[in-house]
Amino acid sequence: MAYELLKKHKSFDGETIFCEHESASTKTKMKFSAFLPKDLKEIKNAIIWLSGLTCNEENFITKSGVQRCLADSDTMIICPDTSPRGLSLPKESESYDFGTGAGFYVNATTEGYKGHYKMYDYISKDLINILRNDFGVSSFSITGHSMGGHGALILGLREKGTFKTISAFSPIVNPVVSPWGQKALKGYLGPDTDTWKQYDACELVGSGNTSNSKILIDQGLDDEFYEKELLTQNFEKICKSSSQSLLVNYREGYDHSYYFISSFIKNHIDYHLENFN
Amino acid sequence: MAYELLKKHKSFDGETIFCEHESASTKTKMKFSAFLPKDLKEIKNAIIWLSGLTCNEENFITKSGVQRCLADSDTMIICPDTSPRGLSLPKESESYDFGTGAGFYVNATTEGYKGHYKMYDYISKDLINILRNDFGVSSFSITGHSMGGHGALILGLREKGTFKTISAFSPIVNPVVSPWGQKALKGYLGPDTDTWKQYDACELVGSGNTSNSKILIDQGLDDEFYEKELLTQNFEKICKSSSQSLLVNYREGYDHSYYFISSFIKNHIDYHLENFN
């Protein structure tokens, strides 16, 4: 087994587990949580959940209520941490939106970060390998929130041989033009903005990296980051002009919090489950 | 309005709110959270949730997934903090199981504590008044976890004119003989063990303080506190000999955590809802 079980809690007849493993991509130990519905032998599919800024492997699995949505399915969910930790790189712990807890799901190329901040490879290689080899899973889909919604979109669009379906809550759809995105992409990739585009969902769809299945997005209209950081409508426009099937549910009165996510997580889980079956 | 709204999050078409108010019983500010299903004008009933040691007003409403269970009902849930805070009383902050976060739902009589640690009155008077006057609620039930399960049992049994139904997760049913209970009852009430009995569910049922409705309890069998602190079977025995209707669901493999609570919260909510209607 390529991972160490740190703790487990029986949940909805299945198990919520917390694990740690050595990552070949980040060259650090990495943690993840997962929910396994009751009969592990029958688990065929996995949904990868990518969390947002400041989160670790615990927030979503504790707050979303996702276990109830998967309890009777043949599908697990796995929730990795959002960055390597404890490396003491320059600027790694100075702000909430760069470094620790803010890996942005890219492969860093800048000094210091290029040795460890390989979150794109960590998700698309290490985590997929664990799911295949240790959990016996053969089909995958991907979703996430905010920075993790961005991660789900770029990983889903680029790795379309791996991920059957893509969904996102409040994703950062156009990081090359949003303040969070610009700070992170410059820090991890350097000043050449051309290199940023491979990690921007709008740029990817615009250059023909489309998904064969509909992309599902939920976006709260009282989300304080909607207009400045998330830019959902940029993605709507580019999907329309690129014939990428997309459903955006704008949700009146909802904010950026886990209270929003928990309200609509069942819709997203059901969407992925339908497409596995 | 007798409370101040600190924050609110739209959830399941309703609202998860966090509030603060001046308590006549504790003579401090007290906080609570609540979930209000979508049409506040139609809310008729309230379930009071009492949390366990170390918790505050946030744990349950964030981790339990209760919103999904109440979204389509005419019933709100309210989750008070577990003690007064910030008083700097002797020993108030030295341990996790006494003082701050550990009010035990009693009216303290010991020096220092007697001026503020009136959690029994806080729940049965202050909180009920807010529910009646500010939320327009006329029917009540009560539930909770561990120390809060103890609180739900003693308040429900003693205030039977107020609470229609009682349920509990992993309650401390017999605090006069459990280490957590003995420490707290001695600290809040002094060494005379006779005064402790009014706050002990087994003693209450044994002396005729029974409820007209069935009491519902869920207890995990992998709960590390089950045998030493919770003593569920003592309550089963006394209920049987006192003709108190009781259903205890022993749950194989479940522990003392919120993963356990979230797995079975819907059963408890449904039980209370059935009895309101």
Interface residues (C-beta under 8 A of the other chain):
Chain A: H9 K10 S11 F12 D13 T16 T62 K63 G65 Q67 R68 G220 D222 R251 G253 Y254 D255 S257 Y258 Y259 F260 S262 S263 K266
Chain B: H9 K10 S11 F12 D13 T16 T62 K63 G65 Q67 R68 G220 D222 R251 G253 Y254 D255 S257 Y258 Y259 F260 S262 S263 K266
